């Protein structure tokens, strides 16, 4: 299968219990996928036990491999960082990307961080209201996903 010119959405849902679900959908109509979640199309899934769900963020990709990388990266983010992305607060996403930053300290402007250790990011937040017309090219950063080294 070619990785060129497909339509893939990475999306984030807010569940009824306040948790977030991140997934990807290959197709042109993300509303169809959200309806599947809310109609329990997959009864044993994470969201089936936390209905209703609400779409809070999505991003369109023209390459499947980029969508997979974005989904994996978002799943590793803290709750505070996901909420900054949902709000479109890119500055806070970047602050929370710094190693050693407490989400609570960052929210109150008292963050201490090491600027030499940083996670990569997926690009600017794209509000869900703009998802109807996918852009002609993916805006996903082509940088590799960076993870902090584990201390031993």
C-alpha positions, 0 to 999 in steps of 0.5 A: 500500500502506498503511503501517498495521498490518503486521508487520515485524521488523528482525533481526540475525544473527551469521554463522559468520565473526563478522560481523553481518547486518541485515535486515527481514522482513514476516510473523508468523513470524521463525523462517521467515526465519531458516530461509531464511537457514540453508537457503540459500534465496538462494544468492548472498546474504551469509549463504549463504556464512557459515552457520550464522547465529544470531538475536541481536536483533530488534524488531517494528514495526507500520509498514513505513516505521519498520522500513526506517528502523531497518534503515538506521540499524543498518546504519550502526552500528559493530560495538561499538554493534551488540554493545552493542545485542545485550547490551541495554546501552543506556547503552553504545549511547548512549555510542557514539552520541556523535561522536568516541567510540572504542569501545575508550575507551568500553569502559574508561571513558575516552571523550572526546566532544562531547555536542552532536553525537549520532546518534539511536537506535532505542529500547531493546533488545528481547531476542530471547526476547521476540519471540513476542508483538509489542507492540500498538504500535511503540516506534520513536522518531518522531524523524528519523534524524540524521547528523553533518555532514561537515567540509570 
